[in-house]
Amino acid sequence: MSEDLSLNINIKEPRWDQGTFMGRAKHFFMVTDPRNVLLSSDTLEDARVTMENYRSGVVKPGLTEDELWRAKYVYDSAFHPDTGEKMFVIGRMSAQVPVNMSITGSMLTFYRTTPAVVFWQWVNQSFNAVVNYTNRSGDAPMSVNQLGVAYISATTGAVVTALGFKTLASRLPPIASRFVPFAAVAAANCINIPFMRQRELKFGIPVMDENGNRLGESPNAAKQAIMQVVVSRIGMAVPAMAIPPVIMNSLEKKAFMKRFPLLNAPIQVGLVGLCLVFATPLCCALFPQKSSMSVSGLEAELQERIRETSPKTTTVFFNKGL
């Protein structure tokens, strides 16, 4: 065992204080780092082994504290916090910037025709459905049938919402129509996330005491978790879908853009990517990943059970998802 590295480092929690926005922001800048998507399976497996060994009291010779924390963040970026399973690559939060910038840039570029709106909203909401399922809270599996119904409900509702906003925007000035994708995405998130996580709303998500002991499952905790995720996701979309349209509206009047119209899409995608690099971690940091609520806010039956099994517990904690 290494003599240099203490076994008292709490790798169950993030490196920075999650009670402050700055601490959460530093944490999520690491977790959502787009470079993590490029890591090989061997690198991810090595991080997993390093984490599991350290939890068991086994330290690889020569391992430093910085290397341990790096392994933790590589692990956190690719493995689900509740199930420990490796997450589907495009569903990871580290894939948000590269995938979302392409989809969002395309939505902002091709928004003038109904077929284009339907196609790109369907692509976007399909991607969101994968992300929402991948980053769900809890460890209970969904059946293929449940997943299919949730996906169809989420994407259909979102696309219909987008078309409704497009119809409304046809009566507004041209600059207003550029913001149709944002309005549609904001409204669609309110539909997509609850549908893809409907099992949590019905059966609840695991709630724990401060020591990590599981106390039961709570639908009320799921409602709070999903509400916080919806707010964060809408926040992520604000800079990426509100700033580029204003810039592009100005640029398209310039002579060089009229001369080279093919530059429209790559410039728009680049602007969206720049916004998402900062918006993704900062909006994930709006609420702690390990959320909490008072026992009095839980269901009556669960409150009674907690009073019997853990009478000193006044606050429960749960993974809100992302």
Secondary structure by P-SEA (a helix, b strand, c coil): ccccccccccccccccccccaaaaaaaaaaaaccccccccaaaaaaaaaaaaaaaaccccccccaaaaaaaaaaaaacccccccccccccccccccaaaaaaaaaaaaaccccaaaaaaaaaaaaaaaaaaaaaaccccccccaaaaaaaaaaaaaaaaaaaaaaaaaaccccaaaaaaaaaaaaaaaaacaaaaaacccccccccccccccccccccaaaaaaaaaaaaaaaaaaaccccccaaaaaaaaaacccccccccaaaaaaaaaaaaaaacaaaaaaaccccccccccccccaaaaaaaaaccccccbbbbcccc
